[in-house]
Amino acid sequence: MSTRGVSIARSGTNIPPTKDRMHADALMKSSVAKRSVAIGGHKTSVSLEDEFWAQLRGIAGAKHIPLSRLIAEIDEARECGNLSSALRLYVLEHSRDLVNTA
């Protein structure tokens, strides 16, 4: 998908579980998906858990804007850190705002 110079593609590769991610004596499968994102013609990859992608899609839908535009806005507003972290923090802040206004 592509909007305003931003395109997103899911690579389909998940980060495999490691011995450090144990739950009830069994390995937990990670839901981290790596997606390619092009912002202003610059390609980068973003690794996020599926739950964060779902929340970002929901936020974009509530704002009536494409997901690619939301990601571009988050990227433009971030002051430091990588894009994956900025996206996670945006979702967290959005969730906190909803709780505080309820």
SULQUI-V53550 format. One record per pair of residues at least 12 apart in sequence whose ideal C-beta (glycine too) atoms are under 7 Angstrom apart, sorted by the first residue. I is the first residue (numbers start at 0). J is the second residue. Records with the same first field share a line. If there is no record, write none. Layout:
BEGIN
I=J  J
END
This chain:
BEGIN
0=67
1=67
2=65  67  68
3=67  68  71
4=38  39  40
5=36  37  38  67  68  70  71
6=37  67
7=34  36  66  67
8=34  35
9=32  34
10=33  34  35
12=33
13=29  31  32
14=29  31  46
15=29
16=28  29
30=48  49  50
31=46  47  48
32=47  49  52
33=46
36=70
38=71  74
43=82
45=82  83  86
46=83
47=83  86  87
51=86  87  90
54=90
55=69  86  90
58=93
70=86
73=85  86  89
END
